[in-house]
Amino acid sequence: MLSLLQFKGNKFVSGLCYVLFLVYIGIASILLFFSSYRKTVRYGENEYFTEYNLIPFDTIMRYINATGTINTSIVVTNLAGNILAFMPLGFFLPLLFKRYMKFWNTTLLVILATLTVECLQYFFRVGSFDVDDLILNTVGGIFGFGVFKLLSVVLKPLLATKD
């Protein structure tokens, strides 16, 4: 299984992985809390945006049903963006921390991280609390974990031959 433990002897690769993780956290924080996109969500409210949504798949279905009446790029950006935003978290957690090499440990932390982000966005009024974001972000984290597992299988023979 691919993990940072295999790069233990290579401080550069190990350090680079941690730096990339911190860069991801920084960029995600800016995009989720401070970007101009956040302001359009807050001030550009229309019938498709509310302060909160607790009904699973409600916002997702509104976006899908609104295709053609609102700009398609908004639909794609919101749905795909929510998935892509948390893929790196699902990838980096098992790479950097042995505890998160288990699917449920990673999934649980992704859910908690997403829940924290949604609550902070609602509390600080830089977005809305949407259970659909929680679902999409979790799917993204699971996809990231899947990419990690796939790369682990693919790279394992390459790393084993270098020992």
N, C-alpha and C positions, 0 to 999 in steps of 0.2 A: 504494500500500500504506500502510495506516495505521501510523504509528509516532510515537514521541515527537518525531522530527525535524520533524514537521508542527506541533508545538506549541512549537517552539524559541523563537519570538518571544513566546510567552505563558508567562512564568515561573511564573505561578500554576498553570496547568494542568499544566505540566511538574513542578513541585514537588509538586502534589497527587498525581500518579501515583506518584512516588517514595515519598511518605508512605504512600499506600495499600498499596504493596508492602511497606514496612517493617511496617505494622500487620498485614498478612497473615502475614508471617514471625513476628511476635511471637505472634499468636493461635495459629498452627499449632504453634509451639514449646510453648506452654502446653498445648494440647490433646494433643499427641503425647508430652509428657514429664512434665507436672506436674498434670494434671487428675485429679479424683476418678475419672473413667472409667478412667484408667490403673490405678488401684488395684484396681478391680473385675476388670480383666483379670488382674492379678497375683495377687490373693488369692481371687478368685471362680472359680478354675479348676474345670472339670468335664470330662466326657469329650470335650467339643468343643474344649477349649483345651489346647495343649501348649506346652512351652518353645520349640520351633522346628518348622517344617514346611518341608521342602525338596522336597516333591512338588507340582508345579504342579496347581492346581485342586482339591487335596484338601480344604482348608478350605472353599472355595466350595461344593463338592459336599456336604460335611457340613452346612453351613448350609442349603442347599436341601433336602436330604433330611430335615433335622430340623424343617422347617416343620411346625407342628402339635404337635410335642413340646416345643419351646421357644418362648418369646415371639416372635411375628413381628416385633415392633419391634426386637428384638435382631438378627435376621437382616438386616432392612432397614437399620438403623443401621450395622452393620458393613460390609455390602457397598456400599451407597450412600455411606456416610460415607468409605470409603477412596477412592472415585472423586471425590467432591466435595472432599475435602481437598487434592488436588493440581491441581484445575482452575485455581485462580487462578495457580499457578506457571506453567502452560502458557500462560496468557493474558498475564501480566505480562512474562515473559522477552522475547518478541518485541516487545512494546510499548516496553520500556525500553532494550533492548540490541540494536543492529543485527545483531550476530552470531547472535542467536537467532531471526531472521526465517526461518531455514531449518528445516524440519521436523525433520531428523535431529539438528541441533545442540540444539534444544529437547528432543527426545525423549531424547537421550543424557544431558543434564543432569538431566532429571526422573528417569531411571533411577538415576543416581549419587546424587541427593538422597534418593531413596527407599531405596536400598541403605544409605546413611549413617544414615538414621533407623532402619531396621530393626536395623542393627548396634548403634547406640547404645542402643536400647530393650532389646536382648538383653543387652548388656554391663552396663548400669546396672539391669537387672531391673525395668524399668518397662513391660514388654510382652514380646512374644515375637517371634522372628524368623520371619516367614512369607512364603514366596515368593509366596503369593497376594496378600498386601498389596502386594508389589512389582508384581505384574501389575495389580491394581486401581488403585493410585496412578498407574502409568504410563498406563493408560487414561484416568484423570482428567486428567493432564497433556496428553494428546493431544486430549481433548475441549476443554480450555481453549485449546489452540493453534487448534483448529477454530473456536471462538467468535471468537478474535482475527481469523482469516482472513475469516470471514463478516462481521464488523463492518467490516473493512478494505474489503471490496467494497461494502458498503452505505453506509458513511460517505465513501468516496472522492469521489463526486460532490458531496456537501455541503461537504466541505473544499476541493475544487477551486474551487467558485464563490465562496468567500470570499477567494481570492487576488487 
